[in-house]
């Protein structure tokens, strides 16, 4: 197994600042916008984006949350071992809001489809957008595309894209892993 660095810490930082800037351009003051990190790994990206918005753009009243999609997945009954759910933390109403889903890697689109179903438990959003750090664009099973994208990666199906966050793995880096 070999791994190649796709993005180092500095490159990730540059991309995060660009993504935050794009959000500001489209959402201005965030009064009608909520950020939702998709569990388990989108929450790290969402927290970073929120931090940049607060510190560099002085946007103070950002509503953000975490959405667990475990039991909304279409494959959750196909595993031999019991699944462990993550926490959902949405302490606001999404009814008639602009929701920005945030996830680290967009691969088949199934996680986002699950998130679209799961968010309906919290109201009916006016609009839903998708922000991803990595878009594996040739691996889609569903017609789902990101509105905000850090980097497109053309990885063949046997290759994996792994995003490490310093909050979780001690480093900010994106690897392409080949078997």
C-alpha atoms as one frame of an Amber mdcrd trajectory, in Angstrom:
protein
   0.000   0.000   0.000   1.365   3.414  -0.935   0.207   6.885  -0.080   0.791
  10.173  -1.808   0.176  13.590  -0.280  -2.485  15.448  -2.267  -2.683  18.495
   0.011  -0.358  19.588   2.776  -1.263  21.770   5.746  -0.531  25.081   3.981
  -2.543  24.098   0.897  -5.486  23.028   3.071  -5.334  26.362   4.901  -5.407
  28.299   1.612  -8.381  26.258   0.385 -10.289  26.754   3.656  -9.850  30.518
   3.402 -11.048  30.483  -0.223 -14.112  28.407   0.689 -14.953  30.771   3.572
 -14.611  33.753   1.234 -16.982  32.129  -1.276 -19.525  31.561   1.494 -19.304
  35.229   2.519 -19.838  36.297  -1.099 -23.020  34.234  -1.340 -24.420  34.549
   2.190 -23.176  37.986   3.367 -24.298  38.178   7.027 -25.494  34.558   7.532
 -28.784  35.648   9.163 -30.735  33.182   7.008 -27.931  30.614   6.652 -26.980
  27.637   8.826 -23.868  25.459   8.545 -24.277  21.713   9.078 -21.257  19.431
   9.357 -22.002  15.868   8.319 -20.835  13.294  10.870 -18.344  11.906  11.340
 -15.653  13.756   9.364 -17.423  16.821   8.003 -17.621  18.299  11.492 -13.899
  19.111  11.505 -14.161  21.003   8.220 -17.316  22.795   9.411 -15.608  23.914
  12.626 -12.639  25.279  10.681 -14.859  27.170   8.233 -16.895  28.615  11.107
 -13.706  29.715  12.885 -12.446  31.530   9.759 -15.808  33.247   9.276 -15.788
  34.487  12.872 -12.136  35.500  13.130 -11.425  36.913   9.687 -14.831  38.160
   8.543 -16.222  39.137  11.964 -19.409  37.151  11.422 -20.476  36.486  14.998
 -23.961  35.023  14.840 -23.345  31.849  12.845 -25.687  28.969  13.496 -23.891
  25.660  13.070 -24.606  22.062  13.895 -23.720  18.438  13.324 -25.882  15.904
  11.519 -25.588  12.140  12.006 -26.714  10.210   8.921 -25.928   6.677  10.147
 -29.480   5.315  10.110 -30.503   7.239   6.988 -27.913   5.465   4.842 -29.221
   2.965   2.310 -26.532   0.457   3.332 -26.780   0.588   7.139 -28.350  -2.900
   7.391 -25.713  -4.523   5.181 -22.968  -4.680   7.794 -22.264  -7.697   9.982
 -21.306  -5.560  12.957 -23.721  -3.137  14.633 -23.279   0.465  13.599 -22.421
   3.114  16.135 -24.324   6.338  15.701 -22.674   9.718  16.062 -24.282  12.721
  17.719 -26.648  15.061  15.976 -26.477  18.569  17.355 -28.871  20.953  15.661
 -30.090  23.556  18.119 -31.939  25.733  15.628 -34.823  25.485  13.204 -33.914
  24.879   9.581 -37.385  25.807   8.354 -37.024  28.296   5.483 -33.256  28.663
   6.070 -30.391  28.324   3.640 -28.559  25.172   4.768 -24.939  24.548   3.816
 -23.968  20.891   4.220 -20.250  20.492   4.887 -18.355  17.235   4.342 -14.695
  16.414   3.779 -14.953  14.111   0.734 -17.720  13.785  -1.847 -17.429  10.293
  -3.275 -20.557   8.407  -4.417 -23.074  10.992  -3.199 -24.849   8.515  -0.928
 -23.896  10.338   2.283 -25.340  13.568   0.925 -28.520  11.776  -0.142 -28.792
  10.498   3.422 -28.217  13.992   4.797 -30.980  15.365   2.563 -33.379  12.870
   4.137 -32.114  13.374   7.702 -32.356  17.188   7.659 -36.088  16.994   6.960
 -36.577  15.943  10.599 -35.605  19.506  11.555 -37.809  21.402   9.107 -37.973
  22.250   5.434 -35.013  24.357   4.288 -35.510  27.039   1.667 -32.317  25.918
  -0.049 -29.503  23.415   0.491 -25.943  23.849  -0.721 -22.947  21.539  -0.436
 -19.376  22.454   0.533 -16.657  19.801   0.258 -12.902  19.827   0.645 -12.382
  17.006  -1.890 -14.610  16.075  -4.833 -13.948  12.623  -6.299 -15.842  13.622
  -9.407 -15.728  10.392 -11.434 -17.018   8.145  -8.635 -20.588   9.410  -8.317
 -23.522   7.000  -8.034 -26.046   9.829  -7.655 -26.378  13.166  -9.492 -24.983
  15.270  -6.642 -22.388  18.026  -7.147 -20.775  20.447  -4.671 -21.596  24.167
  -4.761 -18.280  24.952  -3.042 -15.335  22.691  -3.690 -11.775  22.752  -2.416
 -10.176  20.415  -4.909 -11.237  17.863  -7.498  -9.448  14.522  -7.413  -9.555
  11.953 -10.164  -9.032   8.740  -8.212  -9.813   5.309  -9.564 -12.144   3.148
  -7.489  -9.412   1.126  -5.752  -7.751   4.322  -4.512  -8.903   6.028  -1.329
  -8.788   9.680  -0.362  -8.103  10.183   3.352  -8.374  13.562   5.029  -6.533
  13.926   8.326  -7.396  16.840  10.623  -5.072  17.940  13.398  -8.047  17.860
  15.798  -8.484  14.153  15.106  -5.269  12.661  13.679  -2.763  15.296  14.761
  -2.014  16.681  11.283  -3.710  18.512   8.436  -3.046  16.517   5.290  -4.930
  14.796   2.471  -3.593  11.469   1.207  -4.311   9.433  -1.907  -3.904   5.817
  -0.820  -3.319   3.056  -3.388  -3.437  -0.666  -2.665
